[in-house]
């Protein structure tokens, strides 16, 4: 498994856990980075992802809400919310990752971790964000 793929999975774990526990994801990240037993610190991209998502939290949530066509964030499965936030940050604000790669990685996470319908939902929503990103960023 590629290093960035592992970093995404670790960032997803942190974003998901923070959402479920009602914590700030950066606070949880910092706790994990200070824990020698945690694997979160193995790849700096994990921290970049979590910090990036939290820095753009409101913008990401607004974009997901605007383009999800009838799905509120609260109605989405929690793992899908975390995957979409991660993917949205990569598509909209990380110029180092091609949009197609970010979307593909998010779909792979949804395929592995969520419902049967989630991969197509994630693909469609992130694809739409990629199409309209000039109007968002």
Backbone as JSON Lines, residues from 0, in Angstrom:
{"i":0,"aa":"X","n":[0.85,-1.18,0.0],"ca":[0.0,0.0,0.0],"c":[0.9,1.24,0.0]}
{"i":1,"aa":"X","n":[0.58,2.19,-0.85],"ca":[1.38,3.41,-0.97],"c":[1.31,4.25,0.3]}
{"i":2,"aa":"X","n":[2.36,5.03,0.53],"ca":[2.46,5.83,1.75],"c":[1.31,6.82,1.88]}
{"i":3,"aa":"X","n":[0.93,7.47,0.78],"ca":[-0.17,8.44,0.87],"c":[-1.51,7.74,1.09]}
{"i":4,"aa":"X","n":[-1.65,6.55,0.57],"ca":[-2.88,5.78,0.8],"c":[-3.0,5.46,2.28]}
{"i":5,"aa":"X","n":[-1.91,5.04,2.9],"ca":[-1.91,4.77,4.34],"c":[-2.17,6.05,5.13]}
{"i":6,"aa":"X","n":[-1.58,7.15,4.7],"ca":[-1.79,8.43,5.38],"c":[-3.26,8.84,5.32]}
{"i":7,"aa":"X","n":[-3.89,8.61,4.17],"ca":[-5.32,8.92,4.04],"c":[-6.15,8.07,5.0]}
{"i":8,"aa":"X","n":[-5.83,6.79,5.08],"ca":[-6.58,5.91,5.98],"c":[-6.42,6.35,7.43]}
{"i":9,"aa":"X","n":[-5.24,6.76,7.82],"ca":[-5.02,7.22,9.19],"c":[-5.72,8.55,9.44]}
{"i":10,"aa":"X","n":[-5.68,9.44,8.46],"ca":[-6.39,10.72,8.59],"c":[-7.9,10.48,8.69]}
{"i":11,"aa":"X","n":[-8.39,9.54,7.9],"ca":[-9.81,9.19,7.95],"c":[-10.18,8.68,9.34]}
{"i":12,"aa":"X","n":[-9.35,7.82,9.91],"ca":[-9.61,7.32,11.26],"c":[-9.75,8.46,12.26]}
{"i":13,"aa":"X","n":[-8.86,9.43,12.16],"ca":[-8.88,10.57,13.08],"c":[-10.11,11.43,12.85]}
{"i":14,"aa":"X","n":[-10.42,11.74,11.61],"ca":[-11.59,12.56,11.31],"c":[-12.88,11.86,11.75]}
{"i":15,"aa":"X","n":[-12.98,10.57,11.49],"ca":[-14.16,9.8,11.89],"c":[-14.3,9.77,13.4]}
{"i":16,"aa":"X","n":[-13.21,9.44,14.09],"ca":[-13.27,9.36,15.56],"c":[-13.61,10.71,16.17]}
{"i":17,"aa":"X","n":[-13.01,11.76,15.67],"ca":[-13.29,13.09,16.21],"c":[-14.76,13.45,16.01]}
{"i":18,"aa":"X","n":[-15.31,13.13,14.84],"ca":[-16.72,13.39,14.56],"c":[-17.61,12.62,15.53]}
{"i":19,"aa":"X","n":[-17.31,11.35,15.74],"ca":[-18.12,10.51,16.62],"c":[-18.04,10.93,18.08]}
{"i":20,"aa":"X","n":[-16.87,11.42,18.48],"ca":[-16.67,11.8,19.88],"c":[-16.93,13.29,20.13]}
{"i":21,"aa":"X","n":[-17.25,14.04,19.07],"ca":[-17.5,15.47,19.23],"c":[-16.26,16.25,19.58]}
{"i":22,"aa":"X","n":[-15.12,15.82,19.07],"ca":[-13.84,16.47,19.35],"c":[-13.35,17.24,18.13]}
{"i":23,"aa":"X","n":[-12.44,18.17,18.36],"ca":[-11.76,18.82,17.26],"c":[-10.72,17.83,16.73]}
{"i":24,"aa":"X","n":[-10.72,17.62,15.42],"ca":[-9.83,16.61,14.83],"c":[-8.35,16.96,15.02]}
{"i":25,"aa":"X","n":[-8.01,18.24,15.04],"ca":[-6.61,18.63,15.25],"c":[-6.18,18.3,16.68]}
{"i":26,"aa":"X","n":[-7.07,18.49,17.64],"ca":[-6.76,18.13,19.02],"c":[-6.49,16.63,19.13]}
{"i":27,"aa":"X","n":[-7.34,15.84,18.49],"ca":[-7.15,14.39,18.49],"c":[-5.86,14.02,17.77]}
{"i":28,"aa":"X","n":[-5.59,14.66,16.65],"ca":[-4.34,14.43,15.91],"c":[-3.14,14.7,16.81]}
{"i":29,"aa":"X","n":[-3.15,15.84,17.48],"ca":[-2.03,16.2,18.35],"c":[-1.83,15.17,19.46]}
{"i":30,"aa":"X","n":[-2.94,14.65,19.99],"ca":[-2.83,13.59,21.0],"c":[-2.15,12.36,20.41]}
{"i":31,"aa":"X","n":[-2.56,12.0,19.19],"ca":[-1.98,10.82,18.54],"c":[-0.51,11.04,18.2]}
{"i":32,"aa":"X","n":[-0.17,12.24,17.78],"ca":[1.23,12.51,17.44],"c":[2.12,12.44,18.67]}
{"i":33,"aa":"X","n":[1.56,12.73,19.83],"ca":[2.32,12.66,21.07],"c":[2.38,11.27,21.67]}
{"i":34,"aa":"X","n":[1.64,10.33,21.1],"ca":[1.59,8.96,21.6],"c":[2.57,8.1,20.81]}
{"i":35,"aa":"X","n":[3.62,7.58,21.44],"ca":[4.6,6.78,20.72],"c":[4.01,5.49,20.15]}
{"i":36,"aa":"X","n":[2.88,5.04,20.67],"ca":[2.24,3.82,20.18],"c":[1.42,4.07,18.9]}
{"i":37,"aa":"X","n":[1.08,5.33,18.64],"ca":[0.23,5.66,17.5],"c":[1.01,5.64,16.2]}
{"i":38,"aa":"X","n":[0.33,5.23,15.13],"ca":[0.95,5.23,13.81],"c":[0.65,6.52,13.04]}
{"i":39,"aa":"X","n":[-0.08,7.44,13.65],"ca":[-0.46,8.68,12.96],"c":[0.76,9.49,12.56]}
{"i":40,"aa":"X","n":[1.82,9.42,13.35],"ca":[3.01,10.21,13.07],"c":[3.95,9.59,12.05]}
{"i":41,"aa":"X","n":[3.61,8.41,11.56],"ca":[4.49,7.73,10.61],"c":[4.6,8.45,9.27]}
{"i":42,"aa":"X","n":[3.63,9.24,8.93],"ca":[3.62,9.92,7.64],"c":[3.13,11.34,7.83]}
{"i":43,"aa":"X","n":[3.94,12.34,7.5],"ca":[3.53,13.73,7.69],"c":[2.27,14.1,6.9]}
{"i":44,"aa":"X","n":[1.95,13.33,5.85],"ca":[0.77,13.64,5.06],"c":[-0.52,13.43,5.87]}
{"i":45,"aa":"X","n":[-0.49,12.53,6.84],"ca":[-1.65,12.35,7.72],"c":[-1.98,13.67,8.41]}
{"i":46,"aa":"X","n":[-0.98,14.29,9.0],"ca":[-1.2,15.56,9.7],"c":[-1.61,16.66,8.73]}
{"i":47,"aa":"X","n":[-1.0,16.68,7.55],"ca":[-1.37,17.69,6.55],"c":[-2.84,17.55,6.17]}
{"i":48,"aa":"X","n":[-3.3,16.33,5.98],"ca":[-4.7,16.1,5.63],"c":[-5.64,16.56,6.74]}
{"i":49,"aa":"X","n":[-5.4,16.13,7.96],"ca":[-6.28,16.48,9.06],"c":[-6.29,17.99,9.28]}
{"i":50,"aa":"X","n":[-5.11,18.6,9.31],"ca":[-5.05,20.05,9.52],"c":[-5.7,20.8,8.36]}
{"i":51,"aa":"X","n":[-5.52,20.31,7.15],"ca":[-6.13,20.94,5.99],"c":[-7.65,20.88,6.04]}
{"i":52,"aa":"X","n":[-8.18,19.72,6.38],"ca":[-9.64,19.57,6.48],"c":[-10.19,20.49,7.56]}
{"i":53,"aa":"X","n":[-9.56,20.51,8.72],"ca":[-10.06,21.35,9.81],"c":[-9.96,22.83,9.45]}
{"i":54,"aa":"X","n":[-8.89,23.23,8.77],"ca":[-8.73,24.64,8.38],"c":[-9.82,25.09,7.41]}
{"i":55,"aa":"X","n":[-10.32,24.17,6.61],"ca":[-11.35,24.5,5.6],"c":[-12.7,23.88,5.96]}
{"i":56,"aa":"X","n":[-12.89,23.52,7.21],"ca":[-14.07,22.79,7.68],"c":[-15.38,23.42,7.19]}
{"i":57,"aa":"X","n":[-15.57,24.68,7.45],"ca":[-16.82,25.35,7.05],"c":[-17.01,25.37,5.55]}
{"i":58,"aa":"X","n":[-15.95,25.66,4.81],"ca":[-16.04,25.69,3.35],"c":[-16.32,24.3,2.79]}
{"i":59,"aa":"X","n":[-15.69,23.29,3.36],"ca":[-15.92,21.91,2.91],"c":[-17.36,21.51,3.18]}
{"i":60,"aa":"X","n":[-17.84,21.75,4.39],"ca":[-19.22,21.39,4.72],"c":[-20.22,22.12,3.83]}
{"i":61,"aa":"X","n":[-19.95,23.39,3.54],"ca":[-20.85,24.16,2.67],"c":[-20.85,23.57,1.26]}
{"i":62,"aa":"X","n":[-19.68,23.24,0.74],"ca":[-19.61,22.66,-0.61],"c":[-20.31,21.31,-0.67]}
{"i":63,"aa":"X","n":[-20.09,20.47,0.33],"ca":[-20.74,19.17,0.34],"c":[-22.26,19.32,0.44]}
{"i":64,"aa":"X","n":[-22.7,20.23,1.26],"ca":[-24.14,20.47,1.4],"c":[-24.74,21.01,0.1]}
{"i":65,"aa":"X","n":[-24.05,21.97,-0.51],"ca":[-24.56,22.59,-1.74],"c":[-24.68,21.61,-2.9]}
{"i":66,"aa":"X","n":[-23.76,20.66,-3.0],"ca":[-23.71,19.79,-4.17],"c":[-24.14,18.35,-3.93]}
{"i":67,"aa":"X","n":[-24.64,18.04,-2.74],"ca":[-25.01,16.66,-2.46],"c":[-26.43,16.3,-2.88]}
{"i":68,"aa":"X","n":[-27.15,17.22,-3.42],"ca":[-28.49,16.98,-3.98],"c":[-29.41,16.2,-3.05]}
{"i":69,"aa":"X","n":[-29.91,16.89,-2.07],"ca":[-30.91,16.3,-1.19],"c":[-30.38,15.56,0.02]}
{"i":70,"aa":"X","n":[-29.08,15.48,0.16],"ca":[-28.5,14.81,1.32],"c":[-27.91,15.86,2.25]}
{"i":71,"aa":"X","n":[-28.37,15.91,3.48],"ca":[-27.72,16.77,4.46],"c":[-26.5,16.02,5.01]}
{"i":72,"aa":"X","n":[-25.57,16.76,5.56],"ca":[-24.4,16.11,6.16],"c":[-24.81,15.15,7.27]}
{"i":73,"aa":"X","n":[-25.8,15.53,8.04],"ca":[-26.24,14.71,9.16],"c":[-26.86,13.4,8.68]}
{"i":74,"aa":"X","n":[-27.43,13.39,7.5],"ca":[-28.09,12.19,6.97],"c":[-27.09,11.19,6.38]}
{"i":75,"aa":"X","n":[-25.92,11.69,6.0],"ca":[-24.9,10.82,5.41],"c":[-24.31,9.91,6.49]}
{"i":76,"aa":"X","n":[-23.96,8.68,6.12],"ca":[-23.24,7.85,7.09],"c":[-21.96,8.57,7.55]}
{"i":77,"aa":"X","n":[-21.64,8.43,8.82],"ca":[-20.5,9.16,9.39],"c":[-19.2,8.88,8.64]}
{"i":78,"aa":"X","n":[-18.99,7.64,8.23],"ca":[-17.75,7.33,7.51],"c":[-17.75,8.04,6.16]}
{"i":79,"aa":"X","n":[-18.9,8.15,5.51],"ca":[-18.97,8.86,4.23],"c":[-18.66,10.35,4.42]}
{"i":80,"aa":"X","n":[-19.17,10.93,5.5],"ca":[-18.87,12.34,5.79],"c":[-17.36,12.55,5.91]}
{"i":81,"aa":"X","n":[-16.72,11.67,6.64],"ca":[-15.28,11.79,6.83],"c":[-14.53,11.61,5.52]}
{"i":82,"aa":"X","n":[-14.93,10.62,4.73],"ca":[-14.29,10.38,3.43],"c":[-14.5,11.58,2.52]}
{"i":83,"aa":"X","n":[-15.7,12.11,2.49],"ca":[-16.0,13.25,1.63],"c":[-15.24,14.5,2.06]}
{"i":84,"aa":"X","n":[-15.13,14.72,3.34],"ca":[-14.36,15.89,3.81],"c":[-12.9,15.76,3.39]}
{"i":85,"aa":"X","n":[-12.36,14.59,3.57],"ca":[-10.98,14.33,3.17],"c":[-10.8,14.51,1.66]}
{"i":86,"aa":"X","n":[-11.67,13.88,0.89],"ca":[-11.59,13.99,-0.56],"c":[-11.82,15.41,-1.06]}
{"i":87,"aa":"X","n":[-12.76,16.11,-0.45],"ca":[-13.04,17.48,-0.86],"c":[-11.83,18.37,-0.63]}
{"i":88,"aa":"X","n":[-11.15,18.19,0.5],"ca":[-9.96,19.01,0.74],"c":[-8.9,18.73,-0.31]}
{"i":89,"aa":"X","n":[-8.68,17.46,-0.62],"ca":[-7.68,17.13,-1.63],"c":[-8.06,17.68,-3.0]}
{"i":90,"aa":"X","n":[-9.31,17.55,-3.38],"ca":[-9.75,18.03,-4.69],"c":[-9.69,19.55,-4.77]}
{"i":91,"aa":"X","n":[-10.16,20.21,-3.74],"ca":[-10.32,21.67,-3.8],"c":[-9.07,22.46,-3.39]}
{"i":92,"aa":"X","n":[-8.29,21.95,-2.44],"ca":[-7.21,22.76,-1.9],"c":[-5.82,22.14,-1.95]}
{"i":93,"aa":"X","n":[-5.68,20.94,-2.43],"ca":[-4.34,20.35,-2.52],"c":[-3.95,20.2,-3.99]}
{"i":94,"aa":"X","n":[-3.17,21.14,-4.47],"ca":[-2.77,21.14,-5.88],"c":[-1.73,20.07,-6.21]}
{"i":95,"aa":"X","n":[-1.15,19.42,-5.2],"ca":[-0.14,18.39,-5.44],"c":[-0.76,17.06,-5.87]}
{"i":96,"aa":"X","n":[-2.03,16.88,-5.57],"ca":[-2.72,15.62,-5.89],"c":[-3.68,15.87,-7.04]}
{"i":97,"aa":"X","n":[-3.54,15.13,-8.14],"ca":[-4.51,15.27,-9.24],"c":[-5.92,14.91,-8.75]}
{"i":98,"aa":"X","n":[-6.91,15.64,-9.24],"ca":[-8.29,15.41,-8.81],"c":[-8.69,13.94,-8.98]}
{"i":99,"aa":"X","n":[-8.33,13.35,-10.12],"ca":[-8.72,11.95,-10.38],"c":[-8.13,11.0,-9.33]}
{"i":100,"aa":"X","n":[-6.92,11.28,-8.88],"ca":[-6.3,10.44,-7.85],"c":[-7.02,10.61,-6.52]}
{"i":101,"aa":"X","n":[-7.31,11.85,-6.15],"ca":[-8.02,12.11,-4.89],"c":[-9.38,11.42,-4.89]}
{"i":102,"aa":"X","n":[-10.09,11.52,-6.01],"ca":[-11.42,10.9,-6.1],"c":[-11.3,9.38,-6.05]}
{"i":103,"aa":"X","n":[-10.36,8.83,-6.78],"ca":[-10.15,7.39,-6.79],"c":[-9.82,6.86,-5.4]}
{"i":104,"aa":"X","n":[-8.97,7.56,-4.68],"ca":[-8.6,7.14,-3.32],"c":[-9.81,7.21,-2.38]}
{"i":105,"aa":"X","n":[-10.62,8.25,-2.52],"ca":[-11.82,8.37,-1.69],"c":[-12.81,7.25,-2.0]}
{"i":106,"aa":"X","n":[-12.98,6.94,-3.27],"ca":[-13.87,5.85,-3.66],"c":[-13.36,4.52,-3.11]}
{"i":107,"aa":"X","n":[-12.05,4.31,-3.14],"ca":[-11.48,3.07,-2.6],"c":[-11.77,2.95,-1.1]}
{"i":108,"aa":"X","n":[-11.64,4.06,-0.37],"ca":[-11.96,4.04,1.06],"c":[-13.44,3.73,1.28]}
{"i":109,"aa":"X","n":[-14.31,4.34,0.47],"ca":[-15.75,4.08,0.6],"c":[-16.08,2.63,0.27]}
{"i":110,"aa":"X","n":[-15.41,2.08,-0.73],"ca":[-15.63,0.68,-1.11],"c":[-15.25,-0.25,0.04]}
{"i":111,"aa":"X","n":[-14.14,0.06,0.68],"ca":[-13.64,-0.79,1.75],"c":[-14.42,-0.64,3.05]}
{"i":112,"aa":"X","n":[-14.88,0.58,3.34],"ca":[-15.37,0.87,4.69],"c":[-16.85,1.21,4.83]}
{"i":113,"aa":"X","n":[-17.56,1.41,3.73],"ca":[-18.93,1.9,3.86],"c":[-19.93,1.01,3.14]}
{"i":114,"aa":"X","n":[-21.08,1.56,2.84],"ca":[-22.19,0.8,2.25],"c":[-21.95,0.53,0.77]}
{"i":115,"aa":"X","n":[-22.76,-0.32,0.2],"ca":[-22.65,-0.64,-1.23],"c":[-22.9,0.57,-2.12]}
{"i":116,"aa":"X","n":[-23.74,1.5,-1.66],"ca":[-24.06,2.68,-2.45],"c":[-23.03,3.81,-2.29]}
{"i":117,"aa":"X","n":[-22.24,3.73,-1.27],"ca":[-21.31,4.83,-0.94],"c":[-20.27,5.13,-2.02]}
{"i":118,"aa":"X","n":[-19.64,4.13,-2.62],"ca":[-18.62,4.47,-3.63],"c":[-19.16,5.33,-4.77]}
{"i":119,"aa":"X","n":[-20.34,5.02,-5.28],"ca":[-20.87,5.83,-6.38],"c":[-21.29,7.21,-5.89]}
{"i":120,"aa":"X","n":[-21.8,7.31,-4.67],"ca":[-22.15,8.61,-4.1],"c":[-20.91,9.48,-3.92]}
{"i":121,"aa":"X","n":[-19.87,8.91,-3.35],"ca":[-18.6,9.62,-3.13],"c":[-18.01,10.05,-4.48]}
{"i":122,"aa":"X","n":[-18.0,9.14,-5.43],"ca":[-17.47,9.44,-6.76],"c":[-18.24,10.6,-7.41]}
{"i":123,"aa":"X","n":[-19.55,10.53,-7.37],"ca":[-20.37,11.57,-8.0],"c":[-20.22,12.92,-7.35]}
{"i":124,"aa":"X","n":[-20.23,12.95,-6.03],"ca":[-20.15,14.23,-5.32],"c":[-18.77,14.86,-5.47]}
{"i":125,"aa":"X","n":[-17.71,14.08,-5.31],"ca":[-16.37,14.63,-5.48],"c":[-16.1,15.0,-6.94]}
{"i":126,"aa":"X","n":[-16.64,14.23,-7.87],"ca":[-16.51,14.57,-9.28],"c":[-17.16,15.9,-9.59]}
{"i":127,"aa":"X","n":[-18.32,16.12,-8.99],"ca":[-19.01,17.41,-9.18],"c":[-18.19,18.55,-8.58]}
{"i":128,"aa":"X","n":[-17.63,18.35,-7.41],"ca":[-16.79,19.39,-6.8],"c":[-15.59,19.7,-7.69]}
{"i":129,"aa":"X","n":[-15.01,18.67,-8.29],"ca":[-13.87,18.89,-9.19],"c":[-14.3,19.73,-10.39]}
{"i":130,"aa":"X","n":[-15.5,19.49,-10.89],"ca":[-16.0,20.25,-12.05],"c":[-16.2,21.72,-11.72]}
{"i":131,"aa":"X","n":[-16.66,22.01,-10.52],"ca":[-17.02,23.39,-10.17],"c":[-16.01,24.06,-9.24]}
{"i":132,"aa":"X","n":[-14.85,23.46,-9.05],"ca":[-13.93,23.96,-8.03],"c":[-13.48,25.4,-8.27]}
{"i":133,"aa":"X","n":[-13.45,25.85,-9.5],"ca":[-13.07,27.24,-9.77],"c":[-14.05,28.21,-9.15]}
{"i":134,"aa":"X","n":[-15.29,27.78,-8.94],"ca":[-16.3,28.66,-8.33],"c":[-16.31,28.56,-6.8]}
{"i":135,"aa":"X","n":[-15.6,27.57,-6.28],"ca":[-15.6,27.34,-4.82],"c":[-14.36,27.93,-4.15]}
{"i":136,"aa":"X","n":[-13.2,27.72,-4.75],"ca":[-11.94,28.15,-4.11],"c":[-11.57,29.56,-4.45]}
